[in-house]
Amino acid sequence: MSDLVQLLTPEGVRVADDTYDPWVADVDDQTMRSLYRDLVLVRRFDTEAVALQRQGELGLWASLLGQEGAQVGAGRALRAHDAAFPTYREHGVAWCRGVDPLDVLGLFRGVTLGGWDPRRHGMHLYTIVIGAQTLHATGYAMGVQRDGAVGTGDPDRDTAVLAFFGDGATSQGDVNEAFIWASVTNAPVVFFCQNNQWAISEPLERQSRIPLFRRAHGFGFPGVRVDGNDVLACLAVTRAALARAREGSGPMLVEAFTYRMGAHTTSDDPTRYRVEAELEQWRLKDPVERVKAYLLRGGLADPDWLDALDAEAEQLAERVRTGCRALPEPDPAAVFDHVYAVLDPDLAAQRDEIARMAALLEQVDA
């Protein structure tokens, strides 16, 4: 695939790229180890969340298995004052933005409507409606323009927006409308498409007759395809795209060519629509194993360090297990909070009735 940007082969061999090598020139051995740590811990969190759903502790879970490289690479490319707009699968990005995994689980357990402060983390809440977040991101980017936070040359002020979505979302009207608005307003937004080859059960070849990154050209802005299982390439390409947006050069589409190793969500059975041979082919391109191979090949990770990381991953899993079950149940009347500035009398009466019924149930349980 000649148009694929790759800096690290599946075997863990570093390859040169004149265009994108400068964007990771600061990535030293310690940074590579930190990238590997993120990949390992994000995968362990995801594995534990799947298990929690199977045990009835979560209502649903959308696994990111196989997409860790794309998410950690893109997430680490963001600056503190940039803004990320996720789907419902960006657990790796949430990790990189400092969101507590328990805040993510709260949404899927049904005890919160979001769980974290977007202003604090520079990451907005998960979006369930397919593709809607691309319009939110574009509108936010247009606001950044109007605030004069683009193209000033001040790295502490210039801001970019990163919108995540999947290959299936590119068939949605919202995404195409976002492309139009971003293009004509020259908005500082990077569209990051994780092409994991399947829109639930619909394969890529039934979604588009051309590579997805080339769609950007029809809207008037550039697109690039990157190896989505290569965390280093995803970091470099996303850094370059975000820098371009911050300087005022407008939107860009990044297609991270990856694969969804697990089910679409825990309610899905992928064995009904894809074959095991395809899965085996992509296992050889695993984003976590390729960084491990790079570290081992260069003598950058000894057994003691790897064992300590495994122990840290187990500690995270234990915290996720116990913390998830300890999440407090919400006040039923809280559903009326943060909806209207002033509740109308009918809604206020409904809230009071729910509160009265909840109090009666507590008396019965006592």
Secondary structure as UniProt FT lines:
FT   TURN            2..3
FT   STRAND          4..5
FT   TURN            10..11
FT   TURN            18..20
FT   HELIX           21..24
FT   TURN            25..26
FT   HELIX           29..54
FT   TURN            55..56
FT   TURN            65..66
FT   HELIX           68..77
FT   TURN            80..81
FT   STRAND          83..85
FT   HELIX           91..96
FT   TURN            97..98
FT   HELIX           101..109
FT   HELIX           118..121
FT   TURN            130..131
FT   HELIX           132..146
FT   TURN            147..148
FT   TURN            155..157
FT   STRAND          161..166
FT   HELIX           168..171
FT   HELIX           173..185
FT   STRAND          189..195
FT   STRAND          198..199
FT   TURN            200..201
FT   STRAND          202..203
FT   HELIX           204..206
FT   HELIX           212..214
FT   HELIX           215..219
FT   STRAND          223..227
FT   TURN            228..229
FT   HELIX           231..246
FT   TURN            247..248
FT   STRAND          252..257
FT   TURN            266..267
FT   HELIX           270..272
FT   HELIX           276..283
FT   TURN            284..285
FT   HELIX           287..297
FT   TURN            298..299
FT   HELIX           303..325
FT   HELIX           332..336
FT   TURN            337..339
FT   HELIX           345..365
//
